[in-house]
Amino acid sequence: MAPAIPPTMDRPHFIGIGGAGMSGIAKILAQRGARVAGSDARESPTAEALRAHGATVHIGHDAAHLTPDTTAVVVSSAIRADNPELAAARAAGIPVVHRSDALAALMDGLRPIAVAGTHGKTTTTSMLGVALRTLGLSPSYAIGGDLDEPGSNAENGAGEFFVAEADESDRSFHTYAPEVAIILNVELDHHANYASMDEIYESFEIFTRRITPGGTLVLAADQDGARELRGRLAPELAVTTYGEAADADVRVLSITPRGLTSEVTVLLDGEELAFTVSVPGRHYALNAVAALAAGAAAGIPAAELAAALGSYTGVKRRLQLKGSAAGVQVIDSYAHHPTEMTADLEAMRAAVGDEGRILVLFQPHLFSRTQELGREMGEALALADASVVLDIYPAREDPVPGVTSALIVDAARAAGADVTPVLAKEAAPGVLAAMAKPGDLVLTMGAGDVTDLGPGILTALEA
């Protein structure tokens, strides 16, 4: 039986209810019986999915959307102080609750497993949630992407586990108190909130202090930032490491690519376990091993969990096949940090073989990230056979003088890449279709709305 709804969350109003993190919390509250309402900037399949669960979803932001019986207004760090609904809530004395506090309240009374790291959180959370569901454990989960349909990013399960993505971008993961925590990697990102790696390490260290007494941290053994973090942790914290390193507690013995899947063999507690990961790439295989280590730390039989991990078939925007036309595959990637870009491009290189080419349509995400990492993004694009680069997707940020996607284009060309800037987004599908030939793979890449261009590319290929 699900824990009771906190009184302040009985009739919540979500500003930006269609967002990946917000919509999941709204869905779980609706499934627990709360009268959920909210607003979003535009209509979406996620909004429709929430309405199917009984939520009231307004399009556009207006103070009139708040009702006299609204018990709380839920916001994320992306909501600006001058939002009319937020301003009205404060003027009326309605409690304003950060998204992370709302999610933490949903975990109360359950056994939380929180997945953190600079990259791979959504995939790893999804893998573990799907595997626990396959085992009949009926977990609750909240992830940053849809599994198979709009609104499938969260579920209020009947079991004791709650698997959640723990976001470090605004330090909101300090709110959670997990029984098991995963840290996949530690790198510098989110430059608007972190000025240095020392600040990043400090933030992750605070997160580890939130692990409940007797709990476990699952930590990458191979990644430099994770290894540095381990040296800063409290000695009494129980740590299980995973990876290919010889000293890993859950040691990866082999990762064998099989087209768009991988075969993985690990050594855990002296026993070899082999299982299939139904998505391509070494980084996704390692995400699955992290999920396996976390489940084992929570007491789930490792052999059963390993087999169940094979039931995971992907999450939208994480190397998701959008379709094929004229002998060309179109795949969508959420990668927006150079490390993620490199990993996905290497995975696609292994999948496409010797004959085909990889063509990338890349949309930079955030001015601050481009300013700090534009050169590395350009260097990552050199792994493709050819790339098209769009304007920066601003998301929550205002423009920064002198920061444009030209920084990435110049760096890519300096690294020897074949790259074409296309400022008019609507022209990009035709440009990619003209470049592609049978056997090629087109990768739409970025965390913004570049994903919307996949169908247009397929249509242009068929023309």
C-alpha positions in Angstrom: 0.0 0.0 0.0 1.4 3.4 -1.0 2.2 5.9 1.8 -0.3 8.6 2.5 -0.3 11.8 0.6 1.2 14.6 2.6 -1.5 17.2 3.4 0.3 19.9 1.4 0.3 17.7 -1.7 -3.4 16.8 -1.6 -4.4 19.4 -4.2 -1.1 20.5 -5.8 -0.6 22.8 -8.8 2.5 22.2 -10.9 4.1 25.0 -12.9 5.6 23.3 -16.0 3.7 20.1 -15.4 4.7 18.7 -18.8 8.4 18.6 -18.0 10.1 15.2 -17.6 10.7 15.5 -13.9 7.5 17.4 -13.0 5.2 15.2 -15.0 6.4 12.0 -13.2 5.7 13.4 -9.8 2.3 14.7 -10.9 1.4 11.3 -12.3 2.4 9.4 -9.1 0.4 11.9 -6.9 -2.6 11.5 -9.2 -2.3 7.7 -9.0 -2.3 8.0 -5.2 -5.5 10.0 -5.2 -4.4 13.6 -5.2 -6.3 16.2 -7.2 -3.5 17.3 -9.4 -3.5 20.4 -11.6 -0.9 22.3 -13.4 0.1 24.4 -16.4 2.6 24.2 -19.2 3.8 26.4 -22.1 2.4 24.2 -24.8 0.2 21.2 -25.5 2.0 17.8 -25.6 1.3 14.1 -25.5 2.6 14.2 -21.8 -0.2 16.7 -21.0 -2.8 14.4 -22.5 -1.4 11.4 -20.6 -1.7 13.4 -17.3 -5.3 14.3 -18.2 -6.0 10.6 -18.7 -5.0 10.1 -15.0 -7.4 12.8 -13.9 -5.1 15.8 -13.8 -6.2 19.3 -14.9 -3.7 20.7 -17.3 -3.8 24.3 -18.5 -1.9 25.6 -21.5 -0.2 28.9 -20.8 0.7 30.4 -17.4 -1.9 32.5 -15.7 -2.5 33.4 -12.0 -6.2 32.5 -12.6 -5.2 28.8 -12.9 -4.7 28.6 -9.1 -7.8 27.8 -7.1 -8.9 28.7 -3.6 -8.2 25.1 -2.5 -4.7 24.7 -4.0 -2.6 23.3 -1.2 0.8 23.8 -2.8 2.5 25.1 -5.9 5.3 22.8 -7.2 8.2 24.3 -9.1 11.5 23.3 -10.6 14.7 25.4 -10.7 13.7 26.3 -14.3 10.7 28.4 -13.2 11.5 32.1 -13.1 10.6 34.3 -10.1 8.3 36.5 -12.3 6.1 33.6 -13.4 2.6 34.8 -12.8 1.4 31.6 -11.1 4.4 31.6 -8.8 4.0 35.3 -7.9 0.3 34.7 -7.2 1.1 31.7 -4.9 3.5 33.7 -2.9 1.1 36.7 -2.6 -1.6 34.3 -1.4 0.6 32.5 1.1 0.3 29.2 -0.7 3.3 26.9 0.1 5.8 26.7 -2.8 7.5 23.3 -2.9 10.5 22.5 -5.0 10.2 19.5 -7.3 12.9 17.6 -5.3 11.1 18.1 -2.0 7.9 16.7 -3.6 9.7 13.7 -4.9 11.4 13.1 -1.6 8.0 13.1 0.1 6.8 10.4 -2.3 9.6 8.2 -1.2 8.8 8.4 2.5 8.0 4.9 3.9 9.5 3.1 0.9 13.0 1.8 0.1 14.5 4.4 -2.2 17.2 3.7 -4.8 18.6 7.0 -6.2 20.6 7.1 -9.4 23.1 10.0 -9.7 25.9 11.0 -12.0 26.8 13.4 -14.7 25.7 11.0 -17.4 23.5 7.9 -17.7 21.0 8.6 -14.9 17.8 8.2 -17.0 19.0 5.0 -18.6 20.2 3.4 -15.4 17.0 4.3 -13.5 14.9 2.9 -16.4 16.9 -0.3 -16.5 16.5 -0.9 -12.8 12.8 0.1 -12.7 12.0 -2.2 -15.7 14.0 -5.1 -14.2 12.2 -4.9 -10.8 8.9 -4.7 -12.6 9.8 -7.8 -14.6 10.6 -9.6 -11.4 7.1 -8.8 -10.1 8.3 -6.4 -7.4 6.0 -3.6 -8.6 8.4 -0.7 -7.9 7.5 2.9 -7.9 9.8 4.9 -10.2 10.4 8.4 -11.5 12.8 8.9 -14.4 13.7 11.6 -16.8 12.4 10.1 -20.0 9.5 8.0 -21.3 10.0 4.2 -21.6 7.5 3.3 -24.3 4.8 5.9 -24.5 4.0 9.4 -23.3 3.6 9.5 -19.5 5.5 6.2 -18.9 8.3 8.1 -17.1 6.7 7.3 -13.7 4.6 4.8 -11.9 3.1 4.4 -8.4 3.8 0.7 -7.7 2.5 -1.5 -5.0 5.9 -2.7 -3.9 8.5 -1.5 -1.4 11.1 0.0 -3.8 11.1 3.5 -5.2 13.7 4.0 -8.0 14.4 7.7 -8.8 16.7 9.8 -10.9 18.7 12.1 -8.6 19.6 15.3 -10.4 22.8 17.1 -9.4 22.4 20.1 -11.8 20.9 22.3 -9.1 22.0 20.4 -6.0 18.4 19.2 -5.5 19.6 15.6 -5.0 20.7 16.6 -1.5 17.0 16.3 -0.6 16.8 12.5 -1.0 17.7 9.9 1.6 18.2 6.7 -0.3 18.9 3.2 1.0 21.0 2.6 -2.1 22.6 5.3 -4.1 24.4 4.9 -7.5 27.0 7.4 -8.7 27.8 6.6 -12.3 30.4 9.3 -13.0 31.5 12.7 -11.8 32.4 15.4 -14.3 32.1 19.2 -14.6 28.8 20.3 -16.1 26.0 22.7 -15.3 28.4 25.6 -15.4 25.7 28.1 -14.3 25.6 26.3 -10.9 29.1 24.9 -10.4 32.3 26.9 -10.8 34.8 24.1 -10.3 35.3 20.4 -9.9 35.8 21.0 -6.2 32.2 22.3 -6.0 31.1 19.2 -8.0 32.9 16.8 -5.6 31.6 18.6 -2.6 28.0 18.3 -3.9 28.3 14.6 -4.6 29.9 14.1 -1.2 26.9 15.8 0.5 24.6 13.4 -1.5 26.5 10.4 -0.2 26.0 11.6 3.4 22.2 11.4 2.8 22.4 7.6 2.4 20.5 6.0 5.3 22.4 4.2 8.0 23.1 0.7 6.8 22.7 1.7 3.2 25.1 1.3 0.3 26.8 3.5 -2.3 27.3 1.9 -5.7 30.2 3.7 -7.4 31.9 3.4 -10.8 35.4 1.9 -10.5 36.7 3.0 -13.9 35.8 6.7 -14.1 38.4 9.2 -12.9 35.9 11.5 -11.2 34.2 8.7 -9.3 37.6 7.3 -8.1 38.6 10.8 -6.9 35.3 11.1 -5.1 35.8 7.8 -3.3 38.9 9.2 -1.6 36.8 12.0 -0.2 34.1 9.8 1.3 33.5 8.9 4.9 35.3 5.7 5.7 32.3 4.1 7.4 30.2 4.3 4.3 29.6 1.0 2.7 30.7 1.2 -1.0 30.3 -1.3 -3.8 32.3 -0.5 -6.9 31.5 -1.8 -10.4 33.3 -1.7 -13.7 36.2 -3.2 -15.7 38.9 -2.3 -13.2 40.6 -5.2 -11.6 39.7 -4.0 -8.1 36.0 -3.6 -8.8 33.7 -5.4 -6.5 31.3 -6.2 -9.4 33.8 -6.8 -12.1 33.0 -6.7 -15.8 34.8 -9.5 -17.5 33.5 -8.8 -21.0 31.2 -6.6 -23.1 30.6 -8.1 -26.6 28.7 -5.9 -29.1 26.0 -7.8 -31.1 24.6 -5.2 -33.5 22.3 -3.0 -31.5 22.7 -5.2 -28.3 25.5 -6.3 -26.1 26.4 -9.5 -24.2 27.8 -8.8 -20.8 29.6 -11.1 -18.3 30.4 -10.0 -14.8 31.9 -11.5 -11.7 29.8 -10.9 -8.6 30.5 -12.5 -5.2 32.8 -15.1 -6.9 30.1 -16.1 -9.5 30.0 -15.4 -13.2 26.8 -13.9 -14.5 26.0 -13.4 -18.2 23.1 -11.3 -19.6 22.0 -9.4 -22.6 21.7 -5.6 -22.7 19.2 -4.7 -25.5 20.7 -1.3 -26.4 24.1 -0.7 -28.0 27.2 0.7 -26.6 29.7 0.0 -23.7 28.4 2.9 -21.7 24.9 1.4 -21.7 26.3 -2.0 -20.8 28.0 -0.4 -17.8 24.8 1.3 -16.8 23.2 -2.1 -16.6 26.0 -3.4 -14.4 25.4 -0.4 -12.1 21.7 -1.4 -11.9 22.7 -5.0 -11.2 25.1 -3.9 -8.4 22.4 -1.7 -6.8 19.7 -4.3 -6.9 22.1 -6.9 -5.3 23.0 -4.3 -2.6 19.2 -4.1 -1.9 19.0 -7.8 -1.4 17.6 -8.9 -4.8 19.0 -12.2 -6.1 21.7 -11.2 -8.6 21.1 -14.0 -11.1 17.3 -13.2 -11.3 18.0 -9.5 -11.7 20.6 -10.1 -14.4 18.1 -12.1 -16.4 15.4 -9.4 -15.8 17.7 -6.6 -17.1 17.4 -8.2 -20.5 13.8 -7.1 -20.6 14.8 -3.4 -20.9 14.5 -2.3 -24.5 15.4 1.4 -24.2 14.1 4.8 -23.2 13.0 7.4 -25.7 15.9 9.7 -26.9 18.6 7.3 -25.8 19.8 5.9 -29.1 16.1 5.3 -30.1 15.5 4.1 -33.6 13.0 6.5 -35.2 12.7 4.6 -38.5 14.4 3.7 -41.8 13.9 5.1 -45.3 15.9 4.6 -48.5 18.3 2.3 -46.7 19.1 4.9 -44.1 18.5 4.4 -40.4 17.5 7.5 -38.3 18.4 7.3 -34.6 17.8 9.8 -31.9 20.3 10.6 -29.1 19.9 12.8 -26.1 23.7 13.3 -25.8 24.6 17.0 -25.2 27.8 16.8 -23.2 31.1 15.8 -25.0 31.5 12.6 -23.0 27.9 11.5 -23.9 28.4 12.5 -27.5 31.6 10.5 -27.8 30.1 7.4 -26.1 27.0 7.4 -28.4 29.1 8.0 -31.6 31.4 5.1 -30.6 28.4 2.9 -30.0 27.0 3.8 -33.4 30.3 3.2 -35.1 30.3 -0.4 -33.8 26.7 -0.8 -34.9 27.0 0.6 -38.4 30.0 -1.6 -39.4 32.6 -0.9 -42.0 30.4 0.0 -44.9 28.0 2.7 -43.6 28.7 6.2 -42.5 27.5 8.1 -39.5 25.9 11.5 -40.2 25.0 13.7 -37.2 22.5 16.5 -36.8 23.7 18.2 -33.6 21.9 20.9 -31.6 24.0 22.4 -28.8 22.1 22.8 -25.5 22.6 25.9 -23.3 24.8 28.9 -23.9 26.8 28.2 -20.7 27.6 24.6 -21.7 28.6 25.7 -25.2 30.8 28.5 -23.8 32.7 26.0 -21.5 32.7 22.9 -23.6 32.2 24.0 -27.2 35.7 22.9 -28.2 35.2 19.4 -26.8 31.8 19.1 -28.5 33.5 19.9 -31.8 36.2 17.4 -31.2 33.5 14.8 -30.4 31.8 15.5 -33.8 35.0 14.5 -35.5 34.1 10.9 -34.7 31.2 11.2 -37.2 31.7 11.0 -41.0 29.9 14.3 -41.4 27.8 16.6 -39.2 25.3 19.4 -39.5 25.3 21.9 -36.5 22.2 23.9 -35.6 21.9 27.0 -33.4 22.1 26.7 -29.7 18.9 25.6 -27.9 18.7 28.1 -25.0 16.2 26.2 -22.7 16.2 28.3 -19.5 19.1 30.6 -20.4 19.4 34.0 -21.9 21.9 34.5 -24.7 25.6 35.1 -23.9 27.4 37.6 -26.1 29.8 35.9 -28.5 28.6 32.4 -27.7 27.1 30.7 -30.7 27.3 27.3 -32.4 30.1 28.7 -34.5 32.4 27.8 -31.5 31.6 24.1 -32.1 31.8 24.3 -35.9 35.3 25.9 -35.7 36.5 23.4 -33.2 35.1 20.5 -35.3 36.8 21.8 -38.4 40.1 22.3 -36.5 39.8 18.6 -35.5 39.4 17.6 -39.2 35.7 17.1 -39.2 33.4 17.5 -42.1 30.8 19.9 -40.6 28.1 22.2 -42.0 26.4 24.9 -40.1 22.6 25.2 -40.7 21.0 28.1 -38.9 17.5 27.5 -40.2 16.3 24.4 -38.4 13.5 23.7 -40.9 16.1 23.3 -43.6 18.1 20.6 -41.8 16.1 17.5 -42.8 16.6 18.3 -46.5 20.3 18.9 -45.9 20.8 15.5 -44.1 18.7 13.6 -46.7 20.8 15.0 -49.5 24.0 13.9 -47.7 22.8 10.3 -46.9 23.1 7.2 -49.0 22.0 3.6 -48.4 23.8 2.0 -45.5 24.3 5.3 -43.7 23.0 6.1 -40.2 21.7 9.5 -39.3 21.9 10.5 -35.6 19.8 13.5 -34.4 21.7 14.6 -31.3 21.1 17.0 -28.4 18.8 17.7 -25.4 16.6 20.3 -27.1 14.0 19.9 -29.8 16.3 18.4 -32.4 14.4 15.2 -31.7 11.4 16.7 -33.6 13.4 16.6 -36.9 13.7 12.8 -37.1 10.3 12.3 -38.9 11.2 15.1 -41.3 14.5 13.5 -42.2 12.6 10.2 -42.9 10.1 12.0 -45.1 12.9 13.8 -47.0 14.7 10.5 -47.5 11.6 9.0 -49.1 11.1 11.9 -51.5 
